[in-house]
Amino acid sequence: MLERRPVMILLDAPTTEAEGLAGLVRAASLIAPVAVLRHEGRDAVAAFTAGAFDVFDRQIPAAELAWRIHANLRRCPPLPVPLTPAGGTASQRLLFDVITRAQAPVCCHHLRLLLGTPFLPMTLRALKARIQRLLPVFADHGLTLIVDQQWGLATYRTRSAKGPGTGAS
């Protein structure tokens, strides 16, 4: 997933609480639209509320699942061409792409899940170090990274370094 940008992600939801599922859906949605395979008895509302594109029951017949995935792929928006920086690791390129493409500020918790695992997210310290290493790359692309921090929560967004009101010339 780090090397190639998928058109859609099919998330086989672990049997976790709704809050954990919502975090996974939000994190994966930073890359591509997410469809969720839910376990029997799990509420689909949490997945849809978190931004899931579709929710499938695990007991769905294989033919129906294939056709619904096919229909969902037709509805997926085309992928924009990423501003991929040269060099760096796959996770660094993904982090750069996610932050630069985001329409809204990106939460540190979602980035930690995306770059770690559901049961062991990347540490906040490691995430901040990776973002710090990307600052020259943002500058090379004419972007300024804006970090908003409140109550132990950091969000990230970019803006043009030469945009109005930046004072850049």
DODREN-100582 format. One record per residue (C-alpha): x, y, z; residue in three letters. Coordinates in steps of 0.02 Angstrom, whole numbers, padded with zeros to 5 digits, always signed. Layout:
XYZala;...
***
This chain:
+00000+00000+00000met;+00147+00116+00031leu;+00220+00088-00142glu;+00061+00095-00247arg;-00091+00201-00217arg;-00245+00088-00218pro;-00407+00148-00300val;-00507+00078-00154met;-00463-00009+00009ile;-00560-00161+00070leu;-00538-00163+00259leu;-00574-00329+00343asp;-00633-00255+00508ala;-00561-00338+00660pro;-00681-00382+00798thr;-00641-00223+00894thr;-00750-00089+00970glu;-00835+00039+00859ala;-00711+00176+00907glu;-00562+00071+00850gly;-00648+00031+00685leu;-00687+00215+00658ala;-00504+00261+00682gly;-00448+00129+00557leu;-00576+00188+00429val;-00524+00371+00450arg;-00339+00327+00435ala;-00362+00219+00280ala;-00476+00351+00202ser;-00325+00466+00194leu;-00262+00353+00053ile;-00418+00297-00040ala;-00604+00265-00018pro;-00633+00124+00107val;-00756-00020+00101ala;-00773-00123+00260val;-00802-00309+00282leu;-00890-00320+00449arg;-00908-00468+00564his;-01082-00532+00603glu;-01169-00430+00735gly;-01060-00277+00711arg;-01148-00114+00681asp;-01115-00036+00511ala;-01157+00139+00574val;-00985+00166+00652ala;-00900+00126+00487ala;-01015+00239+00386phe;-01001+00379+00514thr;-00811+00369+00502ala;-00821+00389+00313gly;-00831+00212+00243ala;-00880+00206+00059phe;-00977+00044+00085asp;-00999-00093+00215val;-01015-00278+00174phe;-01069-00419+00288asp;-00938-00558+00294arg;-01073-00685+00250gln;-01110-00602+00082ile;-01104-00723-00065pro;-00940-00709-00161ala;-01025-00662-00325ala;-01122-00520-00244glu;-00965-00458-00156leu;-00871-00457-00321ala;-01008-00359-00410trp;-01027-00234-00269arg;-00840-00204-00266ile;-00844-00184-00456his;-00986-00056-00439ala;-00893+00037-00301asn;-00735+00047-00407leu;-00835+00133-00544arg;-00893+00263-00416arg;-00719+00296-00346cys;-00650+00465-00395pro;-00495+00466-00506pro;-00333+00478-00412leu;-00242+00644-00424pro;-00062+00640-00478val;+00040+00646-00317pro;+00178+00773-00287leu;+00296+00629-00250thr;+00462+00686-00179pro;+00618+00605-00248ala;+00706+00482-00134gly;+00655+00443+00043gly;+00565+00291+00106thr;+00395+00232+00046ala;+00317+00288+00211ser;+00396+00461+00192gln;+00325+00478+00016arg;+00154+00420+00078leu;+00159+00543+00224leu;+00205+00686+00107phe;+00067+00638-00016asp;-00067+00620+00118val;-00030+00789+00197ile;-00016+00882+00031thr;-00176+00807-00043arg;-00284+00828+00112ala;-00433+00946+00095gln;-00439+00971+00284ala;-00308+00966+00422pro;-00244+00789+00452val;-00248+00725+00631cys;-00090+00651+00706cys;-00188+00501+00772his;-00243+00452+00597his;-00065+00468+00532leu;+00000+00362+00677arg;-00124+00223+00633leu;-00084+00237+00448leu;+00104+00222+00473leu;+00095+00096+00615gly;-00024-00048+00644thr;-00199-00052+00719pro;-00130-00128+00878phe;+00034-00032+00881leu;+00019+00141+00805pro;+00177+00238+00766met;+00230+00340+00916thr;+00195+00526+00913leu;+00380+00558+00936arg;+00423+00453+00782ala;+00287+00539+00679leu;+00351+00711+00727lys;+00528+00659+00680ala;+00470+00599+00508arg;+00374+00759+00479ile;+00526+00861+00532gln;+00630+00770+00400arg;+00499+00817+00269leu;+00508+01005+00301leu;+00642+01035+00166pro;+00538+00931+00044val;+00384+01039+00076phe;+00492+01194+00048ala;+00562+01120-00115asp;+00383+01104-00177his;+00340+01283-00128gly;+00235+01230+00021leu;+00232+01280+00203thr;+00181+01150+00332leu;+00059+01218+00460ile;+00051+01126+00626val;-00089+01163+00748asp;-00068+01089+00922gln;-00197+01086+01061gln;-00221+00969+01208trp;-00092+00843+01146gly;-00171+00837+00974leu;-00078+00896+00820ala;-00154+00927+00649thr;-00057+00956+00489tyr;-00098+01049+00329arg;-00002+01138+00193thr;-00020+01301+00101arg;+00076+01382-00038ser;+00231+01467+00029ala;+00201+01608-00096lys;+00015+01624-00063gly;-00072+01786-00010pro;-00033+01842+00165gly;+00122+01734+00185thr;+00244+01875+00160gly;+00346+01767+00041ala;+00412+01847-00116ser;
***
